[in-house]
Amino acid sequence: ATKVFLNGDPELERRGIAVRVRYDRAAMFGVVLEARAGDLAEPCAVLVPPGSIVRAAPGYQDTAPIQARILELKPRGRVESPATICCAQIHSNDPRSAFPRGLATHDDPRLAKVAATAERDGDAWGPAQVAVWAVANNVTASEVRGAPGSYGSYIDGARDLLERAGIDTNHLPLYSGAMPKARRSALGVDVLERLRAMGG
């Protein structure tokens, strides 16, 4: 079986494998992930997982690919794969006028859950973008509505995505003024439904 290495694994450098990223000028909002190999003893693959971040130049937006990518390499091979990205810094500038600084992993593991769920369930870009802001930037509803574009219409869809990702949206600033979502206790009892039945 082909060995798969996680991007950032020190073994990649030892094997002479370089992983780079550039903005995809042909896409609406995307990047191209590239891997190059030297004299490998055998083919291998590099996984760029959900929760990865494309680091931007200072003052520009870091962005998050919302598809995982596996780059399969042969000795002295080169492979590319496009990926759609979402902004992960709501108050920063569009990064595509500069060069990215490389790939990293976001500090908040919820971002990986959002990206993986969006890819698994085929969510549209708009709700995915708002969901990324919700976990990466702890945005409020007014910040989302004030962002360039028409993102306010995606707030409800983003909440559905976040809930499917296992994130309790009742504790996110984005939904602080919204009706709380019913949560289940450890015993499987819907607490809010019981309160409603009791007239609470």
Secondary structure as the mmCIF struct_conf table of DSSP 4:
data_model
#
loop_
_struct_conf.conf_type_id
_struct_conf.id
_struct_conf.beg_label_comp_id
_struct_conf.beg_label_asym_id
_struct_conf.beg_label_seq_id
_struct_conf.end_label_comp_id
_struct_conf.end_label_asym_id
_struct_conf.end_label_seq_id
STRN STRN1 LYS A 3 LEU A 6
TURN_TY1_P TURN_TY1_P1 ASN A 7 GLY A 8
HELX_RH_AL_P HELX_RH_AL_P1 PRO A 10 ARG A 14
TURN_TY1_P TURN_TY1_P2 ARG A 15 GLY A 16
STRN STRN2 ALA A 18 TYR A 23
TURN_TY1_P TURN_TY1_P3 ARG A 25 ALA A 26
BEND BEND1 ALA A 27 PHE A 29
STRN STRN3 GLY A 30 ARG A 36
BEND BEND2 ASP A 39 ASP A 39
BEND BEND3 ALA A 41 GLU A 42
STRN STRN4 CYS A 44 VAL A 48
TURN_TY1_P TURN_TY1_P4 PRO A 50 GLY A 51
STRN STRN5 SER A 52 ARG A 55
HELX_LH_PP_P HELX_LH_PP_P1 ALA A 56 ALA A 57
TURN_TY1_P TURN_TY1_P5 PRO A 58 GLY A 59
STRN STRN6 TYR A 60 TYR A 60
STRN STRN7 THR A 63 PRO A 65
BEND BEND4 ILE A 66 GLN A 67
STRN STRN8 ARG A 69 LEU A 73
TURN_TY1_P TURN_TY1_P6 PRO A 75 ARG A 76
STRN STRN9 ARG A 78 CYS A 87
BEND BEND5 ALA A 88 ALA A 88
TURN_TY1_P TURN_TY1_P7 ILE A 90 HIS A 91
BEND BEND6 SER A 92 SER A 92
STRN STRN10 ASN A 93 ASN A 93
HELX_RH_3T_P HELX_RH_3T_P1 PRO A 95 SER A 97
BEND BEND7 ALA A 98 ALA A 98
STRN STRN11 GLY A 102 THR A 105
BEND BEND8 ASP A 107 ASP A 107
TURN_TY1_P TURN_TY1_P8 PRO A 109 PRO A 109
HELX_RH_AL_P HELX_RH_AL_P2 ARG A 110 ASP A 121
TURN_TY1_P TURN_TY1_P9 GLY A 122 GLY A 122
HELX_RH_AL_P HELX_RH_AL_P3 TRP A 125 ALA A 136
TURN_TY1_P TURN_TY1_P10 ASN A 137 ASN A 137
HELX_RH_AL_P HELX_RH_AL_P4 ALA A 141 GLY A 146
BEND BEND9 ALA A 147 GLY A 149
HELX_RH_3T_P HELX_RH_3T_P2 GLY A 152 TYR A 154
HELX_RH_AL_P HELX_RH_AL_P5 ILE A 155 ARG A 164
TURN_TY1_P TURN_TY1_P11 ALA A 165 GLY A 166
HELX_RH_3T_P HELX_RH_3T_P3 THR A 169 HIS A 171
BEND BEND10 LEU A 172 LEU A 172
HELX_RH_3T_P HELX_RH_3T_P4 PRO A 173 TYR A 175
TURN_TY1_P TURN_TY1_P12 SER A 176 GLY A 177
BEND BEND11 ALA A 178 ALA A 178
HELX_LH_PP_P HELX_LH_PP_P2 MET A 179 ALA A 182
STRN STRN12 ARG A 184 ARG A 184
TURN_TY1_P TURN_TY1_P13 ALA A 186 LEU A 187
BEND BEND12 GLY A 188 GLY A 188
STRN STRN13 ASP A 190 ASP A 190
HELX_RH_AL_P HELX_RH_AL_P6 VAL A 191 ALA A 197
TURN_TY1_P TURN_TY1_P14 MET A 198 GLY A 199
#
